[in-house]
Amino acid sequence: MKIPSSIWTLLIGIVLTLVSLWYGQNHGLLPAAATDEAVLVDGLFNAMMIVSTGIFLLVEGILIYSAFKYRRRAGDNEDGPPVEGNVPLEILWTAIPAIIVFGISVYSFDVYNEIGGFDPHAIHEAPMNQESMTMPGSAMAATLSDTPPSTEPNLNQEKSDEAMQDPATAEVRNADQIPQLRNAPGVGSVAPTIGGSPDKAGKPPELRVNVTGLQYAWIFTYPETGITTGEMHVPIGREVQINMTANDVIHAFWVPEFRLKQDAIPGRQSEIRFTPKKAGDYTLICAELCGPYHGAMRASVVVETEEAFDKWQQEQLVASKETLNQAVAVNPTNLSPNEFLAPYTKDMGIQPEILHQVHH
């Protein structure tokens, strides 16, 4: 009994669908998802893997089948039939990718919105004006260069001033040496931002951490407690807001397990919000080429329970107080500030090279 081609097509379609669904959910290509936002990003990635796997198997299967079935037989020296085209088939293979791309675009936008990347009110902070309509270059180019003088409030400067109110942050940042760039007219803030998710929009974060990037290290300061450290600790279940900038060149804050990446740019105040969900030690990597030792610019990020985080904060406060008392007590050998403070800052996770850059 000969099986109809329609049945074969149906069976092959079912097998391809099942294999694609299985591999798309079990590819094992991503590290652990350590934040609530990571789960959303993983869902998008898995969906693209399902579609990609199905298309790959379909295309490669047809190629292999065609190469075998329509191979030249022994003794066959005739030309093949002249095939000029198939309009319905061409419409089909154009329409299907267009639908797939459109669907993925909508899904991507929804995920970006859910993790706080889309702010529908940002444009109202910098309404379109005549100056923006006559500015040479595209809107994107305007955000990558300084903008003409304006009477509008400088939101970057305001955010920088707010961060500098924390004495610990003021000690490590050189905001007085780098002018804070103004907003691009009609575009909004020149600083990249991933804010709170829609259900947390307008609410203050539960924890703020100021992050400063410099060649070739990260410094973390906690405005609420005055803690300065070379590794970042955050508690599970609390929304964290990272306010960051750079002291020298562009750096990029990237923790693969968080599925979030944001640039730290001199003269601009970048922001990221996320909610940790899985305890562990993770690595913060600079994802922007920042100099010859860029590959070594890494720091530890510790996600821990609320109790462990509170204990860590208390230890840091006690250690910093004892360190300050010892440092102020005596400098018998008349060492330079860098040499004298090096043993103490090492205990806080801050390398001597960082201290040297802060002082200079």
N, C-alpha and C positions, 0 to 999 in steps of 0.2 A: 504494500500500500504506500503510495506516494503521498508525503505530507505536503499540503499546500504551502506556497511561499508566504502567504499571509500569516499562517500559524508559526512558521519559522521566524518571521519578523517580530511577531508578538513575543515569542519565547526569548529571542535575543534581546529585545527591549527590556523585558523583565529582569533578565540576568544582568544586563548592563546597569540598570537602575539599582538593583540590590548591591552589586559590587561597589558602585559609586557611593551609595549611602553608607556602606560599611567603612570604606577607606576614608571617606570624608570625615567620619567621626573617630577614626582610630589610626590616623596617620602618624601620630607621635612626633610631629615636627616642632611643636612648641614647648617651651619650658612651662613650669607650673604657673597657674593663674593665681597671683597673690593679692589681687584687688578685685573689688566689685566691677570696676570698669574692664578688667581683663576678660571677664566672662562674656561681656558684650562683644568685644573685639574678636574673641575666639569664635563666637557664633558666626560672625561675618566671614572669618577666615575659613571655617569649616564649610560654610555654604559655597564659597568660591572653589574649595577643593572638590566638593561633590560635583559641581558643574564641570570643572576642569578635567576631573577623572573620567566622567562620562564622555565628554567630547574627545579626549585622548584615545580612549578605548574604541570608540566608534570610528574615528578617522583611521587609526592604525589598523583596526580590524578590517575595514573596507580595503585599505591598501594591500594588506597581506592576502586577503581573499582574492582580490583582482589580479595581483601578481601571479598567484598560483593558477587560478581558473583560466585566465586569458593569456597564459604564457605561450610562446611560439612552439608549436608541435614539431616533431622531427619530420622533415620533408615538406613542411609548409613554407613556401617562398612567396606567397601572395601578399599583397598589401592589405592592411586592415580596412574595415568599412569607414568611409568618410563621415565623421560625426562633427557637425558644425556647432551644435549647442542645444540646450534644453531650457527654454525660458521659464517654465514652471519650477524646474529644479533650481535655477539661478535665483529666482524670487524667494524660494524656500530657504536656501542657505544664506541669503542676505537678511531675510526677515527674522529668522531664529536668533542669530547672533545679536541683532539689534534689540530684540526683546530681552535677551539675557543681559546685555550691557545696561539697558534701561532699568531692569529689575535690581541688578547689583548696585546701581547708582542710587536708587531710592533707598535700598537697605543700608548702604553706606552712610547716606545723609541721616537716616534715622539713628544709627549707632552713634554717629558724631554728635548729634543733638542730645542723645541720652547721656553721653559722658561729659556734657557741658561745653562742647566745642563751639556750638552755635548760639550766639547771643543776638536775638532779634532786636534788642534795644540799643545795640552798639552804634548803629547808624544815627540814632537820635542824639547821641552825645556829640556828634560832629556833623551837623546838617550840611547838605550840599549848598555851595554858594558859587558866586561868579568866579572867584579865584580858582576853585577846584576845577571848574569847567574849562578854564583857559590854561591850566597848568600843562606844560609840555610833558610828554611821556604818559605811560599808563598809570592807573591807580596803584598797581603793584610797585612800579618803579618809585612812585612817590613815597611809599612806605619804607623804601630801602635807602633813602637819602634824607638829609635834613630838610626841613620845610621852611618857607618864608616866615618872617616875623608875623605874629598874630596877637590879637587882644584876647583870644579865647584862653581859658584855663589850660595849663600844661599838666595833663593827668599823670604823665610820667614823673614830673617833678613832685607832684603831690604824693604819689606812691613812694617815691624815693625819700621824701622828707618824713613820711610816716614810718618807714623802715629805719631811718637814721635816728629816730627818737629812742630806739633801743640802744643803750650804750655799748652792748656787746657787738651789735651789728656795725655801729659807727666805728668801732675799733678796726674792723677788717675790711671795710669798704672805702673806696677812694672817690665817693660821689662828688666831693668838692673839686676833683681834678677832671672829671668827665661830665660835660654838659648833658642834661637830660633832654632828649629830642622831643619836639612837639608832635602832636597828632598830624597826620596827613589830612589836609582839608577834604571834607566830604567822604572820608574813608573810615575814620575812627582812630582808635589807639594804634600807635605803631608797634606796641609791644604784643607779642603773641600770647594768647590766653586760652586756657581750658578751664572754664569755671565749674560751678556746681551743676549737678544733674537737675533736670526740670523740677523734680520734687523737692530739691533743696535750694532752688533759685531764690535769691534775696535773703537767705539765712546766713549768719556768720559761721565760719568753719569752727570745728571743735578744737582744732590745734593748728597753730601757725608756726612755720619754720622758715627762717630767712636763709637762703642758700647763696653763697658767693663763689663764683668760679674764677680761678686764676691759674696761670701756668705754674705747676701742673697738679693742682689739687682742688678739693672742694672743702669749704668751711661752712659749718651749720651752726646757726645761732637760734635760740629759742627766746623770743621776746618776753614771754610770760614769766620766765624764770631766770633769764640772763645767762643761760648755759651756752658755752662755746665748745664745739667738739669737732673732731675730724671724721666722725661716723654718725650717721643719722639713725635715731631710734624713733619708732612710731608705734602706737598701740593698735591692736586689732579692733575694728568696729567703729573707730572715730574718724570722721572726715578730716583730712589733712590738707591744708593750703600751703603750697610752696611758693614763696615770693623770691624770685632770683634775678640776679644780674651778674655781670662779669667786670672784673677790674682791669682787663687788658685786651683780650681778643675774644672772638665768639667761641663759646663752648656749647655743649648740648647735654642736657640732663636726660639720661636714658637708663631705665631699669627694665630689662627685657621681661621680667616676671610681672611687671605692672602694666605692660603694653602701652606705656605712655612715653612720649619723647618731646622735649621742648627746648628751644634754644635759650641760652643765657647770653645776652647781648650787652656790650658796654653802652651806657646811656639809655637803656630801656629796661623797664621793670616787667619781667615775664611772670606768668602765674600758671600753676597747675593745681587742680584739686583731685584727690583720690581717696578711696576708703579701703584700707588694708583689710584682708580677710583670712590670710593664711600665715601663721607664724613661720619664721625662718630667717636665715642670713642670706641677703642678696647683694649683688654687686652693682653699684652705680658706675656707669661707663660714660666717658665723654665721647659723644658720637659726632663731633665736629673737629676736623683736623685743626689743631691749635698750636702746632709747633713740633720740634723734633722729638719731644718726649710725650707726645699725645697718647701713645699706646699705654703709657704707665699711669695715666690720669684716671685713677679708679678710687672708689671709696666704698665702705661697707654700709649697707642699709639693713637694720635689724627690725623686723616686725615681731612684736611680742605681745603678751597678754597685758591687760591694764595694770595688774599688780606688779608684773616685772618692769613695766615702763615707769611706774611711780617709784619703785625701788631704785631703778637706774638714775632717775632724776635726783633723788635724795643723795645718792652716792656722788653724783657729779657736783652737786652744790657743796657737799662737805669737802670733796677733793679740791674744788676751786678755792674754797675759803682757806684750807690749809696751805695750798700752793701759794696763795697771795700772801699769807702771813710769813711763810718762809722766804719768799722772794723779797718782801719789803724789809725783812729783819736785818739782813746784812749782805754786803757785797765785798768780802774781804780782799779779794784779789783784783778789784777794779776792772772786772771784765766788761766787754761790750754788752749791750742789752741782748743781742742775739745769743752770745755765748753763755751769758748768765741765766737766761730764761729757758735755754734749750732742754735741760733735764726735766723741768717742770712741764713744759708744753708737750714733751714726748709722752708723759703720762696721760695727757688729755687727747692723744691721738693726732697732734699737730706736729708736722715735721719742721725741722729748723729752716728749710728752704722757704716754707710758707711764711714763717715769722719774719724772715729777711725781706720778703716781698712786701709784707704788710708795713714794715718800717720804712721802706723806700718807695 
